[in-house]
Structure formats: structure tokens, C-alpha cells
Amino acid sequence: MSGSIQWQKSSFSGGQGADCVEVAPEGDRVLIRESDRAAEVIVTDRAKLAAFVAGVKAGEFDHLLG
């Protein structure tokens, strides 16, 4: 991963502090990280991320929230 990656913080994270989810495009891939663990990066592709986001919006993971 290059040093020119432009990370974008989620607006739901508040934009500051160590509790921010960040994403960045890199070619055909999408990078995801937690700002307080910036060295740990999840790599996926756009189609898989889109499927995950659609599942979140549809409530498929609500049972994990308690």
C-alpha cells in the first residue's frame, strides 16, 4: 500500500478521536481500517463491500447488536 492513500472517515464516527472507521479506494480494491489500529487494514473489492453495505441497510446484522 502506498503512502498516497486518501482515507475517508465515516460521518457516523464523528470524524475525530480513535473510534473512526475509515475507507480508501486503491485500484480495484477497497481498504478499510479502524483509526486507532491504523496498521491493521482489511482489503476487499467493491462488489463485496457493496453486498455488505446492502446487508447492513437491510438489517441482516441487527441481531449482532444485542
Backbone as CSV, one residue per row, in Angstrom:
resi,resn,N_x,N_y,N_z,CA_x,CA_y,CA_z,C_x,C_y,C_z
1,MET,0.836,-1.181,0.000,0.000,0.000,0.000,0.878,1.240,0.000
2,SER,0.531,2.137,-0.826,1.362,3.327,-0.974,1.029,4.371,0.085
3,GLY,1.922,5.331,0.249,1.720,6.409,1.200,0.742,7.460,0.716
4,SER,0.307,7.370,-0.532,-0.597,8.373,-1.084,-2.076,7.997,-0.929
5,ILE,-2.368,7.033,-0.103,-3.756,6.622,0.118,-4.510,7.742,0.822
6,GLN,-5.675,8.083,0.305,-6.514,9.126,0.889,-7.649,8.470,1.665
7,TRP,-7.508,8.379,2.970,-8.507,7.754,3.820,-9.685,8.699,4.026
8,GLN,-10.883,8.131,4.042,-12.103,8.897,4.306,-12.751,8.331,5.564
9,LYS,-13.024,9.206,6.519,-13.661,8.782,7.759,-15.174,8.767,7.605
10,SER,-15.812,7.823,8.238,-17.263,7.755,8.241,-17.846,8.955,8.973
11,SER,-18.892,9.538,8.430,-19.556,10.659,9.101,-20.222,10.208,10.392
12,PHE,-20.516,8.917,10.516,-21.124,8.384,11.736,-20.100,8.225,12.854
13,SER,-18.820,8.291,12.533,-17.767,8.135,13.532,-17.474,9.428,14.275
14,GLY,-18.029,10.524,13.853,-17.767,11.792,14.496,-16.581,12.518,13.898
15,GLY,-15.758,11.818,13.117,-14.658,12.456,12.417,-13.422,12.740,13.233
16,GLN,-13.455,12.496,14.551,-12.291,12.761,15.384,-12.132,11.629,16.392
17,GLY,-10.998,11.584,17.011,-10.755,10.581,18.023,-10.322,9.258,17.434
18,ALA,-10.299,8.260,18.285,-9.780,6.954,17.885,-10.878,5.947,17.574
19,ASP,-12.092,6.400,17.370,-13.181,5.455,17.125,-13.790,5.666,15.739
20,CYS,-12.943,5.869,14.753,-13.424,6.180,13.410,-13.158,5.027,12.453
21,VAL,-14.154,4.687,11.676,-13.982,3.752,10.581,-13.542,4.565,9.376
22,GLU,-12.516,4.082,8.679,-12.001,4.784,7.515,-11.955,3.840,6.319
23,VAL,-12.222,4.367,5.139,-12.134,3.586,3.902,-11.307,4.362,2.884
24,ALA,-10.725,3.633,1.946,-9.952,4.263,0.881,-9.964,3.366,-0.347
25,PRO,-10.160,3.956,-1.515,-10.033,3.169,-2.739,-8.562,2.989,-3.092
26,GLU,-8.228,1.834,-3.623,-6.873,1.589,-4.131,-7.001,0.665,-5.334
27,GLY,-7.037,1.252,-6.512,-7.234,0.467,-7.723,-8.600,-0.211,-7.699
28,ASP,-8.618,-1.516,-7.888,-9.862,-2.292,-7.856,-10.260,-2.697,-6.444
29,ARG,-9.455,-2.336,-5.474,-9.694,-2.754,-4.094,-10.228,-1.609,-3.256
30,VAL,-10.804,-1.977,-2.121,-11.232,-1.010,-1.121,-10.542,-1.397,0.184
31,LEU,-9.929,-0.421,0.826,-9.235,-0.641,2.097,-10.116,-0.116,3.220
32,ILE,-10.140,-0.844,4.323,-10.959,-0.470,5.482,-10.090,-0.619,6.725
33,ARG,-10.195,0.355,7.621,-9.441,0.257,8.874,-10.171,0.993,9.989
34,GLU,-9.793,0.668,11.198,-10.229,1.371,12.411,-9.122,2.368,12.726
35,SER,-9.451,3.626,12.927,-8.419,4.650,13.055,-7.456,4.416,14.215
36,ASP,-7.906,3.789,15.286,-6.997,3.558,16.406,-6.131,2.317,16.210
37,ARG,-6.331,1.605,15.087,-5.492,0.461,14.730,-5.125,0.596,13.252
38,ALA,-4.547,1.721,12.906,-4.312,2.096,11.508,-3.436,1.110,10.740
39,ALA,-2.597,0.358,11.423,-1.727,-0.598,10.738,-2.479,-1.859,10.302
40,GLU,-3.663,-2.089,10.856,-4.457,-3.262,10.522,-5.494,-2.868,9.477
41,VAL,-5.295,-3.320,8.256,-6.138,-2.923,7.141,-6.826,-4.148,6.558
42,ILE,-8.126,-4.051,6.371,-8.901,-5.081,5.693,-8.968,-4.690,4.225
43,VAL,-8.744,-5.659,3.342,-8.776,-5.395,1.916,-9.912,-6.211,1.301
44,THR,-10.745,-5.558,0.510,-11.839,-6.237,-0.173,-12.011,-5.602,-1.552
45,ASP,-12.992,-6.080,-2.295,-13.264,-5.437,-3.584,-14.594,-4.701,-3.496
46,ARG,-14.859,-3.879,-4.490,-16.040,-3.017,-4.470,-17.344,-3.810,-4.421
47,ALA,-17.424,-4.914,-5.155,-18.654,-5.713,-5.184,-18.943,-6.329,-3.815
48,LYS,-17.924,-6.825,-3.151,-18.117,-7.430,-1.825,-18.501,-6.369,-0.801
49,LEU,-17.874,-5.211,-0.877,-18.228,-4.133,0.042,-19.665,-3.678,-0.204
50,ALA,-20.054,-3.570,-1.463,-21.426,-3.166,-1.794,-22.434,-4.180,-1.257
51,ALA,-22.130,-5.471,-1.354,-23.022,-6.507,-0.822,-23.120,-6.410,0.696
52,PHE,-22.006,-6.148,1.359,-22.011,-5.999,2.810,-22.850,-4.795,3.232
53,VAL,-22.642,-3.654,2.580,-23.398,-2.442,2.909,-24.890,-2.667,2.674
54,ALA,-25.242,-3.348,1.591,-26.655,-3.653,1.329,-27.235,-4.524,2.441
55,GLY,-26.455,-5.478,2.928,-26.908,-6.319,4.034,-27.102,-5.537,5.319
56,VAL,-26.194,-4.607,5.586,-26.328,-3.752,6.770,-27.599,-2.912,6.659
57,LYS,-27.817,-2.308,5.502,-29.005,-1.480,5.302,-30.286,-2.292,5.405
58,ALA,-30.238,-3.563,5.020,-31.413,-4.428,5.068,-31.654,-5.014,6.457
59,GLY,-30.744,-4.744,7.393,-30.917,-5.229,8.761,-30.444,-6.647,8.995
60,GLU,-29.671,-7.221,8.061,-29.223,-8.605,8.181,-28.318,-8.845,9.380
61,PHE,-27.724,-7.815,9.916,-26.786,-7.977,11.032,-27.304,-7.396,12.338
62,ASP,-28.546,-6.959,12.353,-29.107,-6.337,13.544,-29.066,-7.244,14.762
63,HIS,-29.163,-8.535,14.560,-29.152,-9.469,15.698,-27.808,-9.461,16.434
64,LEU,-26.769,-8.945,15.815,-25.456,-8.882,16.444,-25.333,-7.702,17.423
65,LEU,-26.303,-6.816,17.383,-26.235,-5.614,18.211,-26.812,-5.811,19.603
66,GLY,-27.309,-6.975,19.876,-27.783,-7.261,21.218,-29.230,-7.276,21.302
